[in-house]
Amino acid sequence: MRQLFNSEEFDTRFKKEGYVKLPLLNAGDIAGLKKIVSQITFQFENNVNRERCNYNTTLFETNADKRIELFDKVVAQLQPVLNEILIDFDVVMVNYWSKVKNEGPVELHQNWSHVDETKFCSMSVWIPLQDTNRQNGTMELVPGSQGKYDTIRGINIFNPLLDISHQILEHDIVPVNLQAGEAVIFDDSLVHYTGPNKTEEPREAVQLVIKPKEAPALFYFRWLEKQENNIEIFDASVPFFSRLQIKSALTDRPEFGQSIGFTTYHNTPLSYEEFKHELQTNQVPV
């Protein structure tokens, strides 16, 4: 894997642990992000399953124009900052997340595959708009879990970690407490989670998904009725993810974006013993 960060220290740490925590923004930058999300006036009525997804995110916004506006404004503000830290990357998705009191958690998972992970890795830049800790739902990660388990993941592709999530949360997860202005950048294949917000104030965060410039952006859609060639691969160049409608994409093939082929992929639930074996013995080379 080529060098990803301008800092060799960050690059080495990222490839070993799957994430880095770093100072990213000043108070003015945070205020700018807060202004962007407050002025767009999102409506989150498209929540797929309120019991399972008890939080708000622009993934649930029904108006694609608002998601595109968020993408354009956040990228315009943050691309110069990211260029100082990362080498030759593009932003492919921007999400806003909000949890008011007693909302959350976001279940244990790996992010969607946004690139061909046999050749590249995509990363999420998670930027809280206030200080975060376990009380209000900070980012929590399993160090070293990147590049393992599923290499093809998507909105309607089964999460094999669900049945053992309680064990992972008890034994393996590490909270990353952040001050406003700090960020955590993590491999999208890293196992992670955010807990419920138990405080009186909303917990807000902005997430940017980024990929190497040389890596095509991809989206994987599972055809539920097929056993072979059951994964359709789409060119997910911008603004694909801003246009993607989460509720319909659970069952319906996207009506936009170029289809670039099919592959066969089946995942199955993991036992906790299998999870630990992979975590401890199948290290990703630096």
C-alpha positions in Angstrom: 0.0 0.0 0.0 1.4 3.4 -1.0 2.0 6.2 1.5 -1.4 7.8 2.5 -0.4 10.5 4.9 2.2 13.2 4.5 3.4 12.4 8.0 5.3 9.1 8.1 4.4 8.7 11.7 0.6 9.0 11.0 1.0 6.7 8.0 2.7 4.0 10.0 0.2 4.2 12.8 -2.7 4.1 10.4 -1.5 1.0 8.7 -0.9 -0.8 12.0 -3.9 0.2 14.0 -6.4 1.2 11.2 -6.9 4.7 12.5 -5.2 7.9 13.7 -6.4 10.7 16.0 -5.1 14.1 15.1 -5.8 17.9 15.4 -7.6 19.0 12.3 -9.7 22.2 12.6 -9.7 25.5 14.5 -12.7 27.1 16.2 -13.5 29.0 13.1 -13.6 25.9 11.0 -15.9 24.2 13.5 -18.2 27.2 13.5 -18.2 27.1 9.7 -19.4 23.5 9.7 -22.1 24.2 12.2 -23.3 27.1 10.1 -23.4 24.8 7.0 -25.5 22.1 8.7 -27.8 24.6 10.4 -28.7 26.5 7.2 -29.6 23.5 5.1 -32.6 22.5 7.3 -32.5 18.7 6.9 -35.6 16.5 7.2 -34.9 13.0 8.4 -38.2 11.3 7.8 -36.6 8.6 5.7 -35.3 6.7 8.7 -35.6 3.0 7.6 -36.0 1.4 11.0 -36.4 3.8 14.0 -35.8 1.0 16.6 -32.5 -0.1 14.9 -31.5 3.4 13.7 -32.4 5.7 16.5 -30.4 8.7 15.4 -30.4 11.3 12.6 -28.1 11.4 9.6 -28.2 12.9 6.1 -28.2 9.3 4.9 -31.9 9.5 5.8 -32.5 12.8 4.1 -35.0 12.4 1.2 -34.0 15.4 -0.7 -30.9 14.6 -2.8 -30.3 18.3 -3.6 -29.8 19.0 0.2 -27.2 16.1 0.3 -25.4 17.5 -2.7 -25.4 21.0 -1.1 -23.9 19.5 2.0 -21.2 17.7 0.0 -20.3 20.8 -2.0 -20.1 23.2 0.9 -18.2 20.8 3.3 -15.7 19.8 0.6 -15.1 23.4 -0.4 -14.2 24.2 3.3 -12.2 21.1 4.2 -10.4 20.0 1.0 -7.5 22.4 1.6 -7.2 21.1 5.2 -7.2 17.5 4.0 -4.6 18.3 1.3 -2.2 19.2 4.1 -2.5 15.9 5.8 -3.2 13.3 3.0 -1.6 12.4 -0.3 -3.7 12.5 -3.5 -7.1 11.8 -2.1 -10.7 12.7 -3.3 -13.8 13.0 -1.3 -16.7 10.8 -2.5 -19.3 11.2 0.3 -20.2 13.6 3.1 -22.6 12.8 5.9 -23.9 14.7 8.9 -24.8 12.8 12.1 -26.8 14.0 15.1 -27.9 12.4 18.3 -30.1 14.2 20.8 -30.5 12.9 24.4 -31.1 9.1 24.5 -30.6 8.6 20.8 -28.2 6.1 19.4 -26.3 3.8 19.2 -25.0 3.2 15.7 -24.5 -0.5 15.7 -21.1 -2.3 15.5 -20.2 -2.5 11.8 -17.7 -1.9 9.0 -18.4 0.9 6.6 -19.5 0.2 3.0 -16.8 -0.8 0.6 -16.1 2.3 -1.5 -13.2 0.9 -3.5 -11.8 -2.4 -4.6 -10.3 -3.4 -1.2 -8.0 -6.0 -2.7 -6.1 -3.1 -4.2 -6.9 0.1 -2.2 -8.5 1.4 1.0 -11.0 4.2 1.5 -11.1 6.2 4.8 -13.6 8.1 6.8 -12.7 11.4 8.4 -15.0 11.7 11.5 -15.1 15.2 12.9 -17.2 15.9 16.0 -18.6 19.4 16.3 -18.2 19.3 20.1 -16.1 17.4 22.6 -17.0 13.7 22.6 -16.6 10.8 25.1 -18.6 7.7 26.0 -21.3 9.8 27.6 -22.4 11.4 24.4 -21.4 8.8 21.9 -17.9 9.1 20.7 -16.3 7.0 18.0 -15.2 3.5 19.3 -12.9 1.2 17.3 -11.3 -2.2 17.3 -7.6 -1.5 16.6 -6.1 -3.7 13.9 -9.4 -5.0 12.6 -9.0 -3.3 9.2 -8.6 -5.5 6.1 -10.3 -8.4 7.7 -13.7 -10.1 7.7 -15.8 -8.8 4.7 -14.1 -7.1 1.7 -17.4 -6.4 -0.1 -19.9 -4.4 2.0 -23.0 -2.4 1.2 -26.3 -1.1 2.3 -28.1 -4.4 1.7 -25.2 -6.8 2.4 -25.5 -8.8 5.7 -23.3 -7.6 8.6 -21.7 -10.8 9.9 -20.7 -9.2 13.2 -24.2 -8.5 14.5 -24.6 -11.7 16.5 -21.3 -11.2 18.4 -21.4 -7.5 18.7 -22.1 -7.6 22.5 -18.9 -9.6 23.0 -16.8 -7.3 20.8 -18.2 -4.3 22.7 -17.4 -5.8 26.0 -13.8 -7.1 25.2 -12.3 -5.4 22.1 -13.7 -1.9 21.5 -11.6 1.2 22.3 -13.2 4.6 22.7 -11.5 7.6 21.1 -12.3 10.7 23.1 -12.0 13.9 21.0 -12.0 17.6 21.6 -13.8 19.9 19.1 -11.3 20.4 16.3 -9.8 17.0 16.6 -10.7 14.2 14.2 -10.3 10.5 13.8 -9.4 9.1 10.4 -10.0 5.4 10.0 -10.0 2.7 7.4 -13.6 2.0 6.2 -13.0 -1.7 6.8 -12.2 -1.1 10.5 -14.8 -2.4 13.0 -16.4 0.5 14.8 -19.4 1.8 16.8 -20.8 4.9 18.4 -22.8 4.6 21.6 -26.0 6.5 22.7 -26.0 10.1 23.7 -26.7 10.2 27.5 -26.2 14.0 27.8 -28.5 16.9 27.5 -26.7 18.5 24.5 -26.9 17.1 20.9 -23.9 15.2 19.7 -23.1 16.2 16.2 -20.5 15.0 13.7 -19.5 15.4 10.1 -18.1 12.4 8.2 -16.2 12.6 4.9 -15.4 9.4 3.0 -12.2 9.7 1.0 -10.4 7.5 -1.5 -7.0 7.5 -3.3 -7.3 9.5 -6.5 -6.1 6.5 -8.5 -8.9 4.2 -7.1 -12.3 4.1 -8.8 -15.2 4.8 -6.4 -17.5 1.8 -6.2 -20.9 0.8 -4.8 -21.9 -2.8 -4.3 -25.6 -3.8 -4.6 -26.8 -7.3 -3.6 -29.5 -9.0 -5.7 -31.4 -10.8 -2.9 -32.9 -13.4 -5.2 -29.5 -14.5 -6.8 -26.9 -17.0 -5.6 -24.4 -16.4 -8.4 -23.4 -13.0 -9.8 -25.4 -11.7 -6.9 -23.4 -8.5 -6.4 -23.7 -5.7 -9.0 -20.9 -3.2 -9.0 -21.5 0.5 -9.9 -19.2 3.3 -10.8 -19.8 5.6 -7.8 -18.1 8.7 -9.0 -19.4 11.9 -7.5 -22.3 12.7 -7.0 -23.4 9.0 -6.8 -23.5 8.7 -3.0 -25.2 12.1 -2.6 -28.0 10.9 -4.9 -28.3 7.4 -3.3 -31.7 7.0 -1.6 -31.1 4.7 1.4 -34.6 3.3 1.8 -35.0 2.3 -1.8 -31.5 1.0 -2.1 -32.2 -1.7 0.5 -34.2 -3.6 -2.1 -34.1 -1.7 -5.4 -31.2 -1.4 -7.8 -30.0 2.2 -8.2 -31.5 3.9 -11.3 -28.4 6.0 -11.9 -24.7 5.3 -12.1 -23.0 3.0 -14.6 -23.1 -0.7 -13.9 -19.6 -2.1 -14.4 -20.2 -5.7 -13.8 -21.1 -8.5 -11.4 -19.4 -10.7 -8.9 -20.4 -13.5 -6.6 -20.0 -12.9 -2.9 -21.5 -14.6 0.2 -20.8 -13.8 3.8 -21.9 -15.7 6.8 -22.2 -14.9 10.6 -18.9 -15.0 12.4 -18.4 -16.7 15.8 -16.5 -14.7 18.4 -13.7 -17.2 18.2 -13.4 -16.7 14.5 -13.4 -12.9 15.0 -10.6 -13.1 17.5 -8.5 -15.5 15.5 -8.6 -13.2 12.5 -7.9 -10.2 14.7 -4.9 -11.7 16.4 -3.2 -13.7 13.6 -4.0 -12.1 10.3 -2.2 -8.8 10.6 -2.2 -6.3 7.7 1.3 -5.6 6.4 2.7 -2.1 6.8 
